[in-house]
Amino acid sequence: MTGICISLLYRFLLGAAMPFLALYFLVRTARTPAYWRTLAERLGCLPGPYHETPAGGIWLHAVSVGEVLSVAGLVGHLRRELPGTPVWVSTTTLAGRALAEERLRGLADGIFFAPLDYVFAVRRVLRTLRPAVVVVAETEIWPNLFTETRRAGLGLVVINGRISDRVAARYARLRWFFRHTLSKPGAILVQTEEMRRRYLAAGAPPDLVRVGGNLKFDIQPPPPPMAVIEFLDRTAPEAVWIAASTMPPDEEATVIGAFQELSAARPGLLLVLAPRKPERFALAAELLERAGTRYVRRSALAPLALPGVLLLDTIGELAGLFGRADVVFIGGSIVTHGGHNPLEPAGFARAIVVGRYMQNFPEMAAAFRGADAWVEVDGAEGLAPAVAALLDDPARCIELGERAKRCAAAQTGATENALAAILEAHDAAVPRVLPGLHRRLLLGPLTLLWRAGMALDQRLRRPRRLPAPVVSVGNLATGGTGKTPLVAWLAGRIEGGAILTRGYGRRERAVLALPAGATEPRERTGDEAQIYLRAGVARVGIGSDRLAAAALLRPEPPAFLLDDGFQHWPLARDCDIVLLDGAEPFGPVLPLGRFREGPEALARAAIVVITRRRRPAPGIVAHVRRYNATAPVFRTWLEPVGWVEGATGRRLPLSDTPGPAAAFCGLGSPHSFWRTLAELGAAPVARQAFPDHHTYSVDELAGLRRLAPRLLTTEKDWVNCPLDEPGIYWLEAKLVFDDEPAFLEAVFRAARVEVRPGA
């Protein structure tokens, strides 16, 4: 069966299941009212702040508590490797969401419920976030999510992959179905060699699946909350036994029975009982009441007489408590659930007791058994004797704990493997926006008209040549690629050159020719020309008729820089430099998207520059090569230098970011400014984006000042503000090339323009 047929079958089945899914939501909401508030996000409707986020981020899906714990360290590594790049985390369960909000506060840019695997919901989220990479943890295999991610040109990576014993045979039988989906990721990093065999049996291509290790092996547990530490210090137990992640149907009852047996001879014993599922907290309390056992709930700490039980009815605190235990029982291993990860207590060198059902972690179980690093019991009746033997033999506890710690240490390194795969996918991604169906139906015909009109206009024009070489700096997009800084930078490297610019936003129609550094009001020149004049590196000709502007520049310059000239057909160019935004290089053509031309126009480019891109971009380069096999490709980024107070010219170092402050800008890509602020660690109290080239009124600035006394913006926006407005700071930045000498040499070869390196 072909991939298209499988996809259509899956979508049909999802559609047929929709009434049952609606009924399920009603039942869940009746039982748990908080579930209703998750519905909008599960349908792909993310709240307002997500719509203002910069493109090119990382969307990491961690279904529930265990996955959130395992990826927490990875999020921190991504923050360090990709500063300023948004990282969002989605979860499926309420418990996972609660833990993510607790553990990832300050690390993740947003935490939301993952969309249901309906195409409309997945596309909504992808259009809102505009990520570069989607990362899926563990066993989540969602055909529509995988397919739509790749359709959008994004990287897709599965990390910490595993297929449990319970479903392995079923996945293998459905190989014909999963084969298509599992071919979508760029990499599938699985926990063990056994997991690799299971993924291959499910249809994953062998070249995509490799053993990356288990992220949970790298977890650094947080310290327990101070309230729990103080409780333990006050209670002062002689021994602590933790029953970790107990499971239905009856492990809580088994543990409570064992505790009663043990406590009869151990009056100083404290049991920490931690049910795996929050819905079993109340049941565990009821069982303790029925057994007549003294206990206190973590959520309502109070003095406890020993022997007694601390019922851990919270999420995410268990890992930090292992260091206070003498013995740890791994839940889910006496019942047939298959056990839980023993690495957290092993990392603390604790003595571990398990049942015989550890099939969820077969290779790990084999390693621990082979090293004699835990005590294994056959059933419920063996639990109390095993724990008693360890409590009565501290030396044996220490010996077992050290063996367990060595087993755990041998399993580390998964975080580095996952990070490398994600960065590789990030660099290889070629993101593009996929408009919704309603936009395609409404605006698609108009896009065809735009393309036809553009082609006709180009065909009818007869470009005229100026007496000196012309170097054009332009875009495929309507703006927002960082063109203005590059024009100013290049003008400073062409001795005696001149800039030709339209003067967008100016009120005067007359063609102007101004000397370098001239002082003219913005109303006469437009905002971009103001930046060129302020730079003082070149004469500037301003007017929609660039030929007329060039004629006014006397004496004739040795070269002209044509600002935004890639689609300026009346003027012949010797060198077309085309800029691509590193986060959004391609997309739909006007009016469906914000691009004037499609990527096929790159065939006309002499040089391609990927802007706002520090890291290599092999994916974008490969896409460029589909249309232009010879043009050299370079990368640039802006490196902030400091803050400048607009009204006074006073300069402040980057470390002295004015605050409290609100940020505003009117750029073709406002998200680029937000990203720069994030890279600097600046945290404005509010952000507001205005249309490109916006002229700010006193009232608009006053409205922003009501949010904060100081305002942060860009140089381009500052020149569009009333110049005497105090308290406005613009960010000074310098343009950096990945290979400046090679770029200048490419300009010389294309246009025979003498260029010089900058200072």
C-alpha positions in Angstrom: 0.0 0.0 0.0 1.4 3.4 -1.0 2.1 6.2 1.5 -0.7 8.3 0.0 -3.2 5.5 0.5 -2.1 4.9 4.0 -2.3 8.6 4.8 -5.8 8.8 3.4 -6.9 5.6 5.3 -5.5 7.1 8.5 -7.3 10.4 8.0 -10.6 8.6 7.2 -10.3 6.6 10.4 -9.6 9.7 12.4 -12.6 11.4 10.9 -14.8 8.4 11.8 -13.4 8.4 15.3 -14.3 12.1 15.9 -17.7 11.4 17.5 -16.2 8.9 19.9 -13.4 11.3 20.7 -15.9 14.0 21.5 -17.7 11.6 23.8 -14.4 10.8 25.5 -13.7 14.5 26.1 -17.1 14.9 27.7 -16.5 12.0 30.0 -13.0 13.2 30.9 -14.4 16.7 31.6 -17.1 15.4 33.8 -14.5 13.5 35.9 -11.8 16.2 35.7 -13.3 19.7 34.9 -9.8 21.1 34.3 -9.6 18.9 31.2 -12.1 21.2 29.4 -9.6 24.0 29.5 -7.1 21.9 27.5 -9.5 21.5 24.5 -8.6 24.7 22.6 -4.9 23.9 22.6 -5.5 20.2 21.6 -7.4 21.6 18.6 -4.3 23.7 17.7 -5.5 27.0 19.0 -2.5 28.4 20.9 -3.0 31.6 22.9 -1.9 35.1 21.8 1.8 35.1 23.0 2.6 32.2 20.8 1.7 34.2 17.7 4.4 36.8 18.5 7.3 34.4 18.8 10.3 34.4 16.5 10.5 31.7 13.8 13.1 29.0 13.7 12.6 27.6 17.2 12.5 24.0 18.6 9.2 22.3 19.4 9.8 19.4 21.8 7.0 17.0 22.6 7.1 15.1 25.9 3.9 13.3 26.5 3.8 13.0 30.3 5.7 13.1 33.6 8.5 10.7 32.7 9.2 12.3 29.3 9.2 15.8 30.9 11.7 14.7 33.4 13.9 13.2 30.8 14.0 16.2 28.5 14.5 18.9 31.1 18.2 18.7 30.9 18.1 18.7 27.1 16.1 22.0 27.1 18.9 23.6 29.1 21.5 22.4 26.6 19.5 23.7 23.7 19.3 27.1 25.4 23.1 27.2 25.6 23.7 26.0 22.1 21.0 28.1 20.4 20.8 31.4 22.4 17.8 33.4 21.5 16.1 30.5 19.7 12.7 29.7 21.1 12.1 26.3 22.7 8.5 25.2 23.3 7.5 22.0 25.1 4.1 20.3 24.6 2.6 17.6 26.7 -0.4 15.3 26.5 -1.4 14.7 30.1 -2.4 17.1 32.9 0.3 15.8 35.2 2.9 16.3 32.5 1.8 19.9 31.9 1.9 20.7 35.6 5.4 19.2 36.0 6.6 21.0 32.8 5.4 24.3 34.1 7.2 23.7 37.4 10.5 22.3 36.1 10.9 24.3 32.8 9.9 27.7 34.1 12.5 30.1 32.8 13.9 27.5 30.3 11.0 26.9 27.9 9.4 29.8 26.0 6.1 28.2 26.2 4.3 25.0 27.5 1.1 23.8 25.8 -1.0 20.7 25.2 0.0 18.9 22.0 -2.6 19.0 19.2 -4.7 16.0 18.4 -3.3 14.3 15.3 -5.8 15.9 13.0 -4.2 17.7 10.0 -6.1 21.0 10.8 -4.8 21.0 14.4 -1.2 20.1 13.5 -1.1 22.8 10.8 -2.4 25.4 13.1 0.4 24.8 15.6 3.1 24.7 12.9 1.8 28.0 11.4 1.7 29.6 14.8 5.1 28.5 16.0 7.0 28.3 12.7 9.6 26.1 14.2 12.8 24.8 12.5 12.7 21.4 14.2 10.1 19.2 15.9 11.5 16.8 18.5 9.3 13.9 19.7 10.3 12.0 22.8 9.9 8.2 23.3 7.0 6.3 21.8 4.9 9.1 20.3 4.3 8.1 16.6 1.7 10.4 15.1 1.4 10.1 11.3 -0.1 13.5 10.6 2.3 15.3 12.8 5.3 13.6 11.2 3.9 14.2 7.6 3.0 17.8 8.1 6.3 18.6 9.8 8.2 17.3 6.8 5.9 19.0 4.3 6.8 22.3 6.0 10.5 21.6 5.4 11.2 21.2 9.1 13.6 18.9 10.8 12.0 15.9 12.6 13.9 13.9 15.3 12.7 11.1 17.6 14.7 10.9 20.8 14.8 8.5 23.6 12.8 6.1 21.4 11.4 3.0 22.9 8.6 0.5 22.1 7.4 -1.5 25.1 6.9 -5.2 25.3 3.1 -4.7 25.4 3.0 -3.1 21.9 6.1 -4.4 20.1 4.3 -7.4 18.5 1.4 -5.2 17.5 3.7 -2.6 15.9 5.5 -5.3 14.0 2.2 -6.7 12.6 1.3 -3.1 11.5 4.6 -2.7 9.8 2.8 -1.9 6.5 1.2 1.1 8.3 4.1 2.4 10.4 6.7 2.0 7.6 5.5 5.2 5.9 5.4 7.3 9.1 8.7 6.1 10.4 10.5 7.1 7.2 9.7 10.8 7.9 12.2 11.6 10.8 15.7 12.6 9.9 16.9 10.6 12.8 15.4 8.1 15.3 17.6 7.8 18.5 16.5 4.8 20.5 17.4 3.9 24.0 19.0 0.4 23.5 19.9 -2.1 20.8 16.7 -4.0 21.6 14.7 -0.9 20.9 16.5 -0.5 17.6 15.4 -4.0 16.6 11.8 -3.2 17.5 11.8 0.0 15.5 13.2 -1.9 12.5 10.6 -4.5 12.9 7.9 -1.8 12.9 9.2 -0.6 9.5 11.7 2.2 10.3 14.5 2.5 7.7 17.8 1.0 9.1 19.9 4.1 8.2 17.7 6.4 10.4 17.7 4.3 13.6 20.6 4.4 15.9 21.2 3.8 19.6 21.4 7.2 21.4 21.0 6.0 25.0 18.4 6.9 27.6 17.9 10.5 28.5 16.7 9.5 31.9 20.2 8.2 32.7 21.4 11.8 32.5 18.8 13.3 34.7 20.1 15.5 37.5 17.4 15.4 40.1 16.5 18.6 41.9 16.8 18.8 45.6 13.7 18.0 47.6 11.6 21.0 48.6 12.6 22.7 51.8 9.3 21.8 53.4 10.0 18.1 52.9 13.6 18.5 54.1 12.4 20.2 57.3 9.8 17.5 57.8 12.4 14.7 57.5 14.7 16.5 59.8 12.0 17.0 62.5 10.7 13.4 62.1 14.3 12.0 62.3 13.5 8.5 61.1 16.1 5.7 61.8 15.5 4.3 58.4 13.7 5.4 55.2 12.1 3.1 52.7 10.7 4.6 49.5 8.1 2.8 47.4 8.5 4.6 44.1 5.8 4.8 41.5 3.5 2.1 42.7 0.9 0.9 40.2 -2.5 -0.7 40.0 -4.1 -3.0 40.7 -2.8 -3.5 44.2 0.8 -2.5 44.7 -0.1 0.2 47.3 -1.9 -2.4 49.3 1.1 -4.7 49.0 3.5 -2.0 50.2 1.3 -1.0 53.1 1.0 -4.6 54.2 4.8 -5.0 54.0 5.3 -1.8 56.0 3.0 -3.1 58.8 5.1 -6.2 59.0 8.4 -4.3 59.0 7.4 -1.6 61.4 6.5 -4.0 64.2 10.2 -4.5 64.8 11.4 -1.1 63.6 9.7 1.7 65.4 11.8 4.4 63.7 10.9 3.4 60.2 9.5 5.9 57.7 7.8 4.7 54.5 7.6 7.2 51.6 4.7 5.9 49.5 4.6 7.5 46.0 1.8 6.2 43.7 2.6 6.7 40.0 -0.8 8.1 39.0 -2.3 11.1 40.7 -5.7 9.6 40.6 -4.5 6.9 43.1 -3.5 9.4 45.8 -6.9 9.3 47.4 -7.1 5.5 47.1 -3.7 5.2 48.9 -4.9 7.5 51.7 -8.0 5.3 52.1 -5.9 2.1 52.2 -3.7 3.7 54.9 -6.8 4.7 56.9 -8.3 1.3 56.6 -5.0 -0.3 57.8 -4.9 2.0 60.8 -1.4 3.2 59.7 -0.2 6.6 60.8 0.4 8.8 57.8 0.6 12.4 56.6 0.1 13.7 53.1 2.9 15.7 51.5 0.3 18.3 50.4 -0.7 18.8 54.1 2.5 18.2 56.1 2.1 17.9 59.8 4.1 16.2 62.7 4.2 12.4 62.3 4.9 9.9 65.0 7.0 6.9 63.8 6.6 4.3 62.5 4.6 6.1 59.9 4.0 6.9 56.2 4.6 10.0 54.2 2.1 9.8 51.3 3.8 11.7 48.4 0.7 13.1 46.7 2.6 15.5 44.5 4.2 15.4 41.1 7.9 15.8 40.4 9.3 15.6 43.9 10.2 11.9 44.1 13.5 12.0 42.3 15.0 14.5 44.8 14.1 12.3 47.8 16.0 9.2 46.7 19.1 10.6 48.4 17.4 10.3 51.8 16.4 6.7 51.3 18.0 3.6 52.7 16.1 1.2 50.5 14.0 1.9 47.3 11.4 -0.4 45.9 10.7 0.1 42.2 7.0 0.1 41.6 5.2 -1.5 38.6 7.5 -4.6 39.0 5.4 -6.8 41.3 2.4 -6.3 39.1 2.8 -7.0 35.4 3.1 -3.4 34.4 6.8 -3.9 33.5 8.6 -1.7 36.1 10.0 1.8 36.0 13.4 3.3 35.4 15.8 2.4 38.3 18.5 4.9 37.4 17.5 7.8 39.6 17.9 5.8 42.9 20.9 4.1 41.4 22.5 7.5 40.8 22.2 8.1 44.5 23.8 4.7 45.3 20.7 3.4 47.0 19.9 -0.2 47.6 17.1 -1.2 45.1 14.5 -3.9 45.3 12.4 -4.9 42.3 9.8 -7.5 41.4 10.3 -9.9 38.5 8.4 -7.8 35.9 11.0 -5.4 34.6 10.2 -6.0 30.9 9.9 -2.3 30.1 13.7 -2.0 30.6 15.0 -5.4 29.5 18.6 -4.5 28.7 18.9 -2.3 31.8 17.4 -5.2 33.9 20.0 -7.6 32.4 22.8 -5.2 33.3 21.7 -4.8 36.9 21.1 -8.5 37.3 24.5 -9.3 35.8 26.2 -6.9 38.2 24.2 -8.1 41.2 23.2 -4.5 41.6 19.7 -5.0 43.0 17.5 -7.5 44.9 14.8 -9.2 42.9 11.8 -10.8 44.5 9.3 -13.2 43.0 6.1 -11.7 44.2 4.3 -9.7 46.8 5.1 -12.1 49.6 8.8 -11.6 49.1 8.8 -7.8 49.4 8.9 -7.5 53.2 11.6 -10.1 53.8 13.8 -8.5 51.1 13.5 -5.0 52.5 14.0 -6.3 56.1 17.2 -8.0 55.1 18.6 -4.8 53.6 17.5 -2.6 56.5 19.3 -5.0 58.9 22.5 -5.1 56.9 23.8 -1.5 56.2 27.0 -2.9 54.7 25.0 -4.8 52.1 22.9 -1.7 51.3 26.1 0.3 50.6 27.6 -2.5 48.5 24.4 -2.8 46.4 24.1 0.9 46.0 27.7 1.3 44.7 27.1 -1.4 42.1 23.9 0.2 41.1 25.6 3.6 40.7 28.3 2.0 38.5 25.6 0.5 36.3 23.9 3.9 36.0 27.1 5.7 35.2 27.8 3.4 32.3 24.5 4.5 30.6 25.1 8.3 30.5 25.7 10.4 27.3 22.2 10.3 25.8 21.7 14.1 26.2 24.8 14.9 24.1 23.7 12.4 21.4 20.2 14.0 21.3 21.6 17.5 21.2 23.8 16.7 18.2 20.9 15.2 16.3 18.7 18.2 17.0 21.4 20.7 15.9 22.0 18.7 12.7 18.3 18.8 12.0 18.1 22.5 12.8 20.9 23.2 10.4 19.4 21.1 7.6 15.9 22.5 7.9 14.4 24.7 5.1 11.3 26.1 6.8 8.4 27.3 4.7 4.9 28.5 5.6 2.0 26.3 4.5 -1.1 28.5 4.2 -4.4 27.1 5.3 -7.0 25.8 2.8 -9.2 28.8 3.1 -6.3 31.1 2.2 -5.2 29.0 -0.7 -8.8 28.9 -2.1 -9.2 32.7 -1.6 -5.8 34.0 -2.5 -4.3 31.3 -4.7 -5.9 32.7 -7.9 -4.6 36.2 -7.0 -1.1 34.7 -6.5 -1.2 33.4 -10.0 -2.2 36.8 -11.3 0.7 38.4 -9.3 3.2 35.9 -10.8 1.9 36.6 -14.3 2.1 40.3 -13.8 5.6 40.1 -12.4 6.7 38.1 -15.4 5.0 40.4 -17.9 6.5 43.5 -16.2 10.0 42.0 -16.4 9.5 41.0 -20.1 8.3 44.5 -21.1 11.0 46.5 -19.4 14.2 47.4 -21.2 16.8 47.8 -18.5 19.1 50.7 -18.9 22.8 50.7 -17.9 24.5 53.3 -15.7 28.0 54.5 -16.6 29.4 52.7 -13.5 28.9 49.1 -12.2 25.7 48.5 -10.3 25.6 46.1 -7.3 22.0 45.3 -6.2 21.1 44.2 -2.7 17.6 42.7 -2.7 15.3 40.0 -1.5 12.8 37.4 -2.6 10.6 38.5 0.3 8.9 41.9 0.6 11.3 42.8 3.5 12.6 41.7 6.8 15.8 40.1 5.7 18.3 42.6 7.1 18.9 44.3 3.8 19.5 47.8 5.2 22.5 46.9 7.4 24.1 45.0 4.6 23.8 48.0 2.2 25.3 50.3 4.8 28.1 47.8 5.5 29.0 47.3 1.8 28.8 51.1 1.1 31.6 51.5 3.6 33.8 49.2 1.6 33.4 50.8 -1.8 35.6 53.9 -2.0 33.5 56.8 -3.3 30.5 54.7 -4.1 26.9 55.9 -3.9 23.6 54.3 -2.7 20.4 54.5 -4.8 17.3 54.0 -2.7 13.6 54.5 -3.2 13.1 56.4 0.1 10.2 54.5 1.3 7.8 56.4 3.6 9.0 59.9 2.7 6.5 62.7 2.0 8.5 64.4 -0.8 8.4 63.2 -4.4 11.4 65.1 -5.6 14.5 63.1 -6.6 17.3 63.9 -4.2 21.1 63.5 -4.3 22.7 64.0 -0.9 26.3 64.0 0.3 27.5 61.5 2.9 26.5 62.5 6.4 24.0 65.1 5.2 21.4 66.2 7.8 17.9 66.1 6.3 14.6 65.5 7.9 13.2 62.0 7.7 10.1 63.3 5.9 12.3 64.2 2.9 14.4 61.0 2.8 12.5 58.1 4.4 13.8 56.0 7.3 16.3 53.7 5.5 18.0 56.6 3.7 18.4 58.2 7.2 20.5 55.2 8.3 22.7 55.5 5.2 23.2 59.2 5.7 23.9 58.8 9.4 26.5 56.2 8.6 28.4 58.8 6.6 30.0 56.4 4.3 28.5 57.1 0.9 26.5 59.6 -1.1 22.8 58.8 -1.3 20.4 59.2 -4.3 16.8 59.0 -3.3 13.7 58.6 -5.5 11.5 56.0 -7.1 13.2 56.7 -10.4 16.7 55.4 -9.6 18.0 56.4 -13.0 17.2 60.0 -12.3 18.7 59.8 -8.9 21.9 58.4 -10.3 22.1 61.2 -12.9 22.1 63.8 -10.1 25.1 62.3 -8.4 28.1 64.3 -9.5 30.9 63.5 -9.9 30.0 60.0 -11.1 30.8 57.4 -8.4 32.9 54.4 -9.3 30.0 52.1 -8.4 26.4 52.3 -7.4 24.7 50.3 -4.7 21.1 49.6 -5.6 19.0 49.2 -2.4 16.2 46.7 -2.8 16.9 46.2 -6.5 16.3 42.6 -7.3 12.9 43.3 -8.8 13.8 46.8 -10.1 13.7 46.0 -13.8 14.4 49.5 -15.3 18.0 49.3 -14.2 20.6 46.9 -15.4 22.8 45.3 -12.7 26.2 43.8 -12.7 25.9 41.9 -9.5 22.6 40.8 -7.8 23.1 40.0 -4.2 20.0 38.2 -2.9 19.2 38.0 0.8 17.4 35.1 2.5 16.2 35.2 6.1 17.9 32.3 7.9 14.7 31.5 9.8 12.2 31.9 7.0 14.0 31.7 3.7 11.1 30.7 1.4 7.4 30.9 1.4 4.2 31.6 -0.7 4.2 34.4 -3.1 2.0 37.5 -2.7 -0.8 37.9 -1.7 -0.8 34.3 -0.3 2.5 34.9 1.5 5.0 37.7 1.9 7.3 36.8 -1.0 7.6 38.7 -4.3 9.1 35.8 -6.1 9.6 32.1 -5.6 12.9 30.4 -5.2 13.3 29.9 -8.9 14.2 33.6 -9.1 17.5 32.7 -7.4 18.7 31.6 -10.9 19.4 35.4 -11.5 21.5 35.8 -8.3 25.2 36.4 -8.5 25.6 36.0 -4.7 23.3 34.7 -2.1 23.5 35.8 1.6 21.6 34.0 4.4 21.0 36.6 7.0 20.6 36.3 10.8 22.4 32.9 10.7 25.4 32.1 12.9 25.2 28.4 12.5 25.8 26.6 9.2 22.7 26.2 7.0 23.4 23.2 4.7 19.7 22.7 4.1 19.1 26.2 2.8 22.3 26.0 0.7 21.2 22.7 -0.9 17.8 24.3 -1.7 19.6 27.3 -3.3 21.6 24.9 -5.4 18.5 23.5 -6.9 18.0 26.8 -8.7 21.6 28.2 -8.9 24.6 25.9 -9.0 27.3 28.6 -9.1 26.4 31.6 -6.9 28.5 31.6 -3.7 26.5 31.5 -0.5 27.4 33.4 2.6 26.0 33.9 6.1 25.7 37.1 8.1 24.4 38.0 11.5 24.2 41.2 13.5 26.4 41.4 16.6 25.0 43.9 19.2 27.5 46.5 20.2 25.6 48.6 22.8 22.6 50.9 23.5 22.3 54.4 22.2 20.0 56.9 23.8 18.4 58.6 20.8 17.8 62.1 22.2 21.3 62.5 23.6 23.5 60.1 21.7 24.8 58.7 25.0 26.1 55.1 24.7 25.5 52.3 27.2 27.2 48.9 27.2 25.2 45.8 26.5 25.5 44.8 30.1 23.6 48.0 31.1 20.4 47.4 29.2 18.0 50.1 30.2 15.1 49.0 32.4 12.4 48.5 33.2 11.6 48.9 29.5 9.1 48.1 26.8 10.3 47.1 23.4 8.8 48.1 20.0 9.7 48.0 16.4 8.3 48.3 12.9 10.3 45.9 10.8 9.5 43.4 8.0 10.5 40.7 10.5 9.8 42.1 14.0 10.6 38.6 15.5 14.2 39.1 14.6 14.4 42.0 17.1 12.6 40.0 19.8 15.1 37.2 19.2 18.1 39.6 19.6 16.7 40.9 22.8 16.3 37.3 24.1 19.9 36.6 23.1 21.0 39.6 25.2 19.0 38.4 28.2 16.8 41.5 28.0 13.3 41.0 29.3 11.1 43.9 28.3 7.9 44.2 30.3 5.9 44.4 27.0 6.5 44.2 23.3 4.6 45.8 20.4 5.1 45.4 16.7 4.1 48.0 14.2 3.9 47.9 10.4 7.2 48.1 8.5 8.5 51.7 8.1 5.9 52.9 10.6 6.1 56.6 11.6 5.5 56.9 15.4 3.3 59.6 16.8 3.7 61.2 20.2 0.5 59.5 21.4 1.8 56.1 20.4 5.0 56.6 22.3 3.0 57.9 25.3 1.0 54.7 25.2 4.1 52.7 25.3 5.5 54.8 28.2 2.5 53.8 30.2 3.8 50.3 30.1 7.3 51.2 31.1 9.4 54.4 31.5 12.0 53.4 29.0 11.7 52.1 25.5 13.9 49.8 23.5 13.9 49.8 19.7 16.1 49.6 16.5 18.0 52.3 14.8 15.5 52.2 11.9 12.6 52.7 14.2 14.3 55.4 16.2 14.6 57.6 13.1 10.9 57.3 12.7 10.3 58.7 16.2 10.1 62.4 17.1 13.7 63.1 17.6 13.4 65.0 20.9 11.6 62.1 22.7 13.7 61.2 25.7 14.1 57.7 27.1 14.2 55.9 23.8 17.2 53.6 23.4 18.1 51.9 20.1 20.4 48.9 19.7 23.6 49.5 17.9 24.9 46.4 16.1 27.6 45.5 13.6 27.3 43.2 10.7 29.4 40.0 10.8 30.2 37.7 7.8 31.1 34.1 8.0 33.8 34.8 5.4 34.2 38.5 4.7 37.2 38.3 2.4 35.5 35.7 0.2 32.4 37.8 0.0 34.2 41.0 -1.0 36.2 38.9 -3.6 32.8 37.6 -5.0 31.5 41.1 -5.4 34.7 42.2 -7.2 34.5 39.2 -9.6 30.8 39.8 -10.4 30.9 43.6 -10.8 34.6 44.6 -11.1 34.1 46.9 -8.2 37.1 47.8 -6.0 36.3 46.8 -2.5 38.3 47.0 0.7 38.1 45.2 4.0 36.5 47.1 6.9 38.2 48.3 10.0 
